[in-house]
Amino acid sequence: MSSDRVNPSAHGWGVAAFIIALAIIANVTAYSIHQATYLKPDAKTGATHGGK
C-alpha cells in the first residue's frame, strides 16, 4: 500500500468547473434557439390565413 495521503477536496475541481461551464453554455444556447424559433400557439402565420 502507498503511504501517500490524499486530500479529497483538492481533486476534481477542474473537471467540475468544466462541466458547470458546459451546462451554462448549453442553457444559453437552448434559450437563444428557443427565442429565435418559438411561435406562440395563437400566432398568425401566412400558411393558416391563405398566404395573406
N, CA, C and O atoms as a GROMACS GRO file, in nm:
protein
  208
    1MET      N    1   0.083  -0.118   0.000
    1MET     CA    2   0.000   0.000   0.000
    1MET      C    3   0.087   0.124   0.000
    1MET      O    4   0.200   0.123   0.049
    2SER      N    5   0.034   0.227  -0.054
    2SER     CA    6   0.107   0.353  -0.061
    2SER      C    7   0.083   0.434   0.066
    2SER      O    8  -0.025   0.428   0.125
    3SER      N    9   0.183   0.508   0.107
    3SER     CA   10   0.167   0.591   0.225
    3SER      C   11   0.135   0.736   0.188
    3SER      O   12   0.133   0.824   0.275
    4ASP      N   13   0.109   0.761   0.060
    4ASP     CA   14   0.074   0.897   0.016
    4ASP      C   15  -0.064   0.934   0.069
    4ASP      O   16  -0.158   0.855   0.060
    5ARG      N   17  -0.074   1.053   0.124
    5ARG     CA   18  -0.203   1.099   0.175
    5ARG      C   19  -0.279   1.167   0.062
    5ARG      O   20  -0.220   1.236  -0.022
    6VAL      N   21  -0.407   1.146   0.060
    6VAL     CA   22  -0.492   1.203  -0.044
    6VAL      C   23  -0.586   1.302   0.020
    6VAL      O   24  -0.655   1.271   0.117
    7ASN      N   25  -0.588   1.422  -0.035
    7ASN     CA   26  -0.680   1.525   0.011
    7ASN      C   27  -0.798   1.526  -0.086
    7ASN      O   28  -0.784   1.578  -0.198
    8PRO      N   29  -0.913   1.472  -0.048
    8PRO     CA   30  -1.023   1.461  -0.143
    8PRO      C   31  -1.077   1.595  -0.190
    8PRO      O   32  -1.139   1.601  -0.297
    9SER      N   33  -1.056   1.701  -0.116
    9SER     CA   34  -1.108   1.830  -0.159
    9SER      C   35  -1.017   1.898  -0.261
    9SER      O   36  -1.052   2.004  -0.312
   10ALA      N   37  -0.903   1.840  -0.291
   10ALA     CA   38  -0.808   1.901  -0.384
   10ALA      C   39  -0.820   1.845  -0.525
   10ALA      O   40  -0.755   1.897  -0.616
   11HIS      N   41  -0.898   1.743  -0.546
   11HIS     CA   42  -0.906   1.680  -0.677
   11HIS      C   43  -1.042   1.703  -0.741
   11HIS      O   44  -1.145   1.706  -0.673
   12GLY      N   45  -1.042   1.719  -0.871
   12GLY     CA   46  -1.168   1.723  -0.945
   12GLY      C   47  -1.228   1.860  -0.965
   12GLY      O   48  -1.332   1.872  -1.030
   13TRP      N   49  -1.167   1.965  -0.911
   13TRP     CA   50  -1.227   2.098  -0.927
   13TRP      C   51  -1.220   2.146  -1.071
   13TRP      O   52  -1.311   2.216  -1.117
   14GLY      N   53  -1.117   2.110  -1.143
   14GLY     CA   54  -1.108   2.148  -1.284
   14GLY      C   55  -1.217   2.082  -1.367
   14GLY      O   56  -1.279   2.145  -1.452
   15VAL      N   57  -1.239   1.954  -1.341
   15VAL     CA   58  -1.344   1.881  -1.413
   15VAL      C   59  -1.482   1.937  -1.376
   15VAL      O   60  -1.568   1.953  -1.462
   16ALA      N   61  -1.502   1.966  -1.249
   16ALA     CA   62  -1.630   2.021  -1.205
   16ALA      C   63  -1.655   2.158  -1.269
   16ALA      O   64  -1.766   2.186  -1.313
   17ALA      N   65  -1.554   2.242  -1.275
   17ALA     CA   66  -1.568   2.374  -1.337
   17ALA      C   67  -1.598   2.360  -1.486
   17ALA      O   68  -1.678   2.435  -1.541
   18PHE      N   69  -1.534   2.263  -1.552
   18PHE     CA   70  -1.559   2.240  -1.694
   18PHE      C   71  -1.703   2.195  -1.719
   18PHE      O   72  -1.767   2.242  -1.813
   19ILE      N   73  -1.754   2.106  -1.635
   19ILE     CA   74  -1.891   2.058  -1.651
   19ILE      C   75  -1.991   2.170  -1.624
   19ILE      O   76  -2.092   2.180  -1.694
   20ILE      N   77  -1.964   2.252  -1.526
   20ILE     CA   78  -2.053   2.364  -1.497
   20ILE      C   79  -2.052   2.463  -1.613
   20ILE      O   80  -2.158   2.514  -1.652
   21ALA      N   81  -1.935   2.490  -1.669
   21ALA     CA   82  -1.926   2.579  -1.785
   21ALA      C   83  -2.004   2.522  -1.904
   21ALA      O   84  -2.075   2.596  -1.973
   22LEU      N   85  -1.992   2.392  -1.927
   22LEU     CA   86  -2.068   2.329  -2.036
   22LEU      C   87  -2.218   2.340  -2.013
   22LEU      O   88  -2.294   2.364  -2.107
   23ALA      N   89  -2.263   2.324  -1.888
   23ALA     CA   90  -2.405   2.335  -1.858
   23ALA      C   91  -2.455   2.477  -1.883
   23ALA      O   92  -2.565   2.496  -1.935
   24ILE      N   93  -2.376   2.576  -1.845
   24ILE     CA   94  -2.416   2.716  -1.868
   24ILE      C   95  -2.423   2.745  -2.017
   24ILE      O   96  -2.518   2.807  -2.064
   25ILE      N   97  -2.323   2.700  -2.091
   25ILE     CA   98  -2.323   2.722  -2.237
   25ILE      C   99  -2.442   2.653  -2.302
   25ILE      O  100  -2.505   2.711  -2.391
   26ALA      N  101  -2.475   2.532  -2.259
   26ALA     CA  102  -2.589   2.459  -2.315
   26ALA      C  103  -2.720   2.532  -2.287
   26ALA      O  104  -2.806   2.540  -2.374
   27ASN      N  105  -2.735   2.584  -2.166
   27ASN     CA  106  -2.857   2.656  -2.132
   27ASN      C  107  -2.870   2.786  -2.210
   27ASN      O  108  -2.980   2.818  -2.257
   28VAL      N  109  -2.763   2.860  -2.226
   28VAL     CA  110  -2.768   2.984  -2.303
   28VAL      C  111  -2.799   2.954  -2.449
   28VAL      O  112  -2.877   3.026  -2.512
   29THR      N  113  -2.739   2.849  -2.503
   29THR     CA  114  -2.766   2.811  -2.641
   29THR      C  115  -2.911   2.769  -2.660
   29THR      O  116  -2.976   2.810  -2.757
   30ALA      N  117  -2.962   2.688  -2.569
   30ALA     CA  118  -3.102   2.644  -2.580
   30ALA      C  119  -3.198   2.762  -2.568
   30ALA      O  120  -3.298   2.767  -2.640
   31TYR      N  121  -3.168   2.856  -2.480
   31TYR     CA  122  -3.255   2.973  -2.464
   31TYR      C  123  -3.254   3.059  -2.590
   31TYR      O  124  -3.358   3.108  -2.632
   32SER      N  125  -3.137   3.078  -2.649
   32SER     CA  126  -3.131   3.161  -2.769
   32SER      C  127  -3.201   3.093  -2.887
   32SER      O  128  -3.267   3.161  -2.966
   33ILE      N  129  -3.189   2.961  -2.898
   33ILE     CA  130  -3.261   2.890  -3.003
   33ILE      C  131  -3.412   2.900  -2.979
   33ILE      O  132  -3.489   2.919  -3.073
   34HIS      N  133  -3.453   2.887  -2.854
   34HIS     CA  134  -3.595   2.899  -2.819
   34HIS      C  135  -3.648   3.037  -2.856
   34HIS      O  136  -3.756   3.048  -2.914
   35GLN      N  137  -3.574   3.141  -2.823
   35GLN     CA  138  -3.618   3.277  -2.854
   35GLN      C  139  -3.628   3.299  -3.005
   35GLN      O  140  -3.716   3.372  -3.050
   36ALA      N  141  -3.540   3.239  -3.081
   36ALA     CA  142  -3.538   3.260  -3.225
   36ALA      C  143  -3.644   3.179  -3.298
   36ALA      O  144  -3.684   3.218  -3.408
   37THR      N  145  -3.690   3.068  -3.242
   37THR     CA  146  -3.776   2.979  -3.318
   37THR      C  147  -3.916   2.960  -3.259
   37THR      O  148  -4.002   2.905  -3.327
   38TYR      N  149  -3.941   3.003  -3.137
   38TYR     CA  150  -4.070   2.975  -3.074
   38TYR      C  151  -4.179   3.064  -3.131
   38TYR      O  152  -4.162   3.184  -3.146
   39LEU      N  153  -4.290   3.004  -3.162
   39LEU     CA  154  -4.409   3.077  -3.202
   39LEU      C  155  -4.519   3.047  -3.102
   39LEU      O  156  -4.540   2.931  -3.064
   40LYS      N  157  -4.588   3.150  -3.060
   40LYS     CA  158  -4.699   3.130  -2.967
   40LYS      C  159  -4.808   3.048  -3.037
   40LYS      O  160  -4.822   3.055  -3.159
   41PRO      N  161  -4.884   2.970  -2.961
   41PRO     CA  162  -4.987   2.885  -3.024
   41PRO      C  163  -5.091   2.966  -3.102
   41PRO      O  164  -5.150   2.914  -3.196
   42ASP      N  165  -5.116   3.090  -3.064
   42ASP     CA  166  -5.215   3.170  -3.134
   42ASP      C  167  -5.152   3.265  -3.235
   42ASP      O  168  -5.219   3.357  -3.282
   43ALA      N  169  -5.026   3.245  -3.269
   43ALA     CA  170  -4.958   3.331  -3.366
   43ALA      C  171  -5.017   3.310  -3.504
   43ALA      O  172  -5.044   3.197  -3.545
   44LYS      N  173  -5.036   3.419  -3.575
   44LYS     CA  174  -5.089   3.412  -3.710
   44LYS      C  175  -4.974   3.394  -3.807
   44LYS      O  176  -4.877   3.470  -3.807
   45THR      N  177  -4.985   3.292  -3.889
   45THR     CA  178  -4.884   3.266  -3.992
   45THR      C  179  -4.948   3.276  -4.128
   45THR      O  180  -5.070   3.265  -4.141
   46GLY      N  181  -4.868   3.296  -4.228
   46GLY     CA  182  -4.921   3.308  -4.364
   46GLY      C  183  -4.989   3.181  -4.412
   46GLY      O  184  -5.085   3.189  -4.488
   47ALA      N  185  -4.942   3.067  -4.369
   47ALA     CA  186  -4.996   2.939  -4.416
   47ALA      C  187  -5.138   2.915  -4.364
   47ALA      O  188  -5.218   2.849  -4.431
   48THR      N  189  -5.171   2.969  -4.247
   48THR     CA  190  -5.303   2.942  -4.189
   48THR      C  191  -5.407   3.044  -4.234
   48THR      O  192  -5.526   3.026  -4.208
   49HIS      N  193  -5.364   3.149  -4.302
   49HIS     CA  194  -5.459   3.253  -4.341
   49HIS      C  195  -5.454   3.280  -4.492
   49HIS      O  196  -5.470   3.394  -4.536
   50GLY      N  197  -5.434   3.177  -4.567
   50GLY     CA  198  -5.438   3.190  -4.711
   50GLY      C  199  -5.320   3.265  -4.770
   50GLY      O  200  -5.328   3.310  -4.884
   51GLY      N  201  -5.214   3.278  -4.699
   51GLY     CA  202  -5.097   3.345  -4.752
   51GLY      C  203  -5.104   3.496  -4.748
   51GLY      O  204  -5.018   3.564  -4.804
   52LYS      N  205  -5.204   3.551  -4.683
   52LYS     CA  206  -5.218   3.697  -4.676
   52LYS      C  207  -5.182   3.750  -4.541
   52LYS      O  208  -5.189   3.871  -4.518
   0.00000   0.00000   0.00000
